[in-house]
Amino acid sequence: MSLTKEITDKKVNFEFNKEFINLFSKKIKDNDTNFLNRTLKELHPSDSADIIENLVPENRSKLIELEGFNLDPEIFIELNESIQTEIFIILSIESIANILKRLESDNALKILENLDEKKKNTVLDKLPPKNRFLLREGLSSPEDSAARIMQREFTAIPSNWSVGQTIDYLRENKELPEEFLEIFIVDSNFKPIGTVPSSKVLRASRESKMNSIMNETQVLIPVNMDKEEVGHIFENYNLVSAGVVDKDNKLVGMITGDDVFTVLKEEAEEDVLRLAGVGDEEITDSIFQKTKRRFNWLLLNLITALLATWVISKFGATIEQMVALAFLMPIVASMGGNAGMQTLAVTIRALATRELSSSNFGKVVTKEFVIGILNGIIFAIITGIVVQLWFKEINLSILIAASMILNMIAAGLFGILVPVSLKKFNIDPAIASSVFVTTITDVIGFLSFLGMGAYFFYG
């Protein structure tokens, strides 16, 4: 039985079980580098990274420091950022530089981004001039641009080459990417004029000219395009790779589907964190950094809560007259808040995927208005019946039913209007929308419930 098969048998739901992690840890303590190197080599880099991540910090540190242990760069890039940071402290500058030299430029850039400025410059100085130039160029680009996720290794050939010349070039050139799906065809100014799938090259005759079998239709990415926009383009056109061009339309790099998948995943995670008010928080951030990032959000929530409390205080006499109002008003506010968050989540997703536009905005708002009415009526009937059975007070049942309808309509409308308005002011709707929507539904819920109660029934 092969080692890979043995290890696969030790996996449970794609995670290594405790028994195997204990075995691996014992081999670390025994300094059995042959077993350790062989085990990680026979696994997929992602699985090898899982093993290292599941080690206790003490064993992980000893593994990295073991003489004769080789940390494969492909494994290193699969580790999560907190573990990478931990390993950076242990590795020498030369070791980090050696890892970077063996990686494609986009992966090397990701690693460099996680180093502090001093260490970053020291590592760069240890790299060959060509690597150093490419990585410094990448680091000088905006953080969210296509330049940060593109790889500078790609396959480009002149348009007048034959298929035979191209095949010979691909076999002999050692500096080409290890894997590529497309070959870029460029003119004399290195501007891309088409692409040829590598499979098409293998099937064409050696005498055929590359420009005769190329696809002239191609999607090119400007080097300064926002990487989230790059993700939308890949999704819209079902791309697996795309060329990146500079301001002079010259080919400078290539973006592949796996890099875009990572971007979309990061953007989705970022939006979820922002909805919760924790921004771009990382697990490796210090207590002070985490506290500072959360403070503004919590302060804003406190201010809005005080606003809702102030509204309630204006109806103190009404509440004293009918204590049941105090028991029931959280129901109206809570239902409105939850309905608003449902609409908000759908709207933010629609904005992120560009499904919501000026052409369909009116239709979407109308739809949310109707949904608010229907949900309002349904839950007004349910709540009204429950209140009637509980308090035997018809006025109270009518009051909460009417308030429920009004607040559910408001929740649907503001759940879409708030994020769209913030977007128009260039404010990320994922950051601030939830607190505004919750405040609006709370205030409208309290105003409608207590206001109508004071005016029509208990004033």
Buried (B, 14 or more C-beta within 10 A) or exposed (E): EEEBEEBEEBBEEEEBBEEBBEBBBEBBEEBBBEBBBEBBBBBEBEBBBBBBBBBEEEBBBBBBEBEEBEBBBBBBBBBEBBBBBBBBEEBEEEBBBBBBEEBBBBBBBBBBEBBEEEBBEBBBEBBEEEBBEBBBBBBEBEEBBBBBBBBBBBBBBBBEBBBBBBBEBBEEEEEBBEEBBBBBBBBEEBEBBBBBBBEBBEEBEEEBBBBEBBEEEBEBBBBBBBBBBBBBBBEEEEBEBBBBBBEEEBBBBBBBBEBBEBBBEBBEEBBEBBBEBBBEBEEBBEEEEBEEBBEEBEEBBEEBBEEBEEBBEEBEEBBEBBEBBBEBBBBBBBBBBEBBBBBBBBBBBBBBEEEBEEEEEEEBBEEBBEBBBBBBBEBBEEBBEBBBEEBEBEEBBBBBBBBBBBBBBBBBBBBBBBBBBBBEEEEBBBBBBBBBBBBBBBBBBBBBBBBBBBEEBBE
